[in-house]
Amino acid sequence: MKNTLLFLCTGNYYRSRFAEILFNAWVTRSEIDWHAISRGLATELISRDYGPISLNAVNGLKDRGITLRHDIRYPIQLEESDLHQANRVIAMYEPEHRPYLESRFPGWADRIEYWNIPDREYAPVNQALAAIEVNVLELIAQITKSGDGS
């Protein structure tokens, strides 16, 4: 049975989706038994009029040789069951995401890893995507080295 990695961001539209798709694309090239999913902590802040995924994420994936399917899903709101089912949970930016976790999912904020990747308003897109890429690569190496891959 595959281990589940859960990526979190606010809207499940940009950072967490990029991390999820990137991780899954690269894991298929390795022999570790993990897959990623992603969810949003406040998906109500993202209008469905924007489409299912950020063009920044789509373009960043394309730049890395990853093409999306045509039936890409819309953002999904985090539910507590998602947290229980995940083997590992990573939120993109602690100052932004800890308050959502504390108010919406009491008891979870200290059980989650945080990366230091702020949203578009605070970090250039190319810089944020590059940071996610580095973190995903380090995470895959860590899982592989620790033997948690199967």
Secondary structure as UniProt FT lines:
FT   STRAND          3..9
FT   HELIX           15..27
FT   TURN            28..29
FT   STRAND          34..40
FT   HELIX           43..45
FT   HELIX           48..50
FT   HELIX           55..63
FT   TURN            64..65
FT   TURN            70..71
FT   HELIX           80..85
FT   STRAND          88..91
FT   HELIX           94..104
FT   TURN            106..107
FT   HELIX           109..111
FT   STRAND          113..114
FT   TURN            120..122
FT   HELIX           125..146
FT   TURN            147..149
//
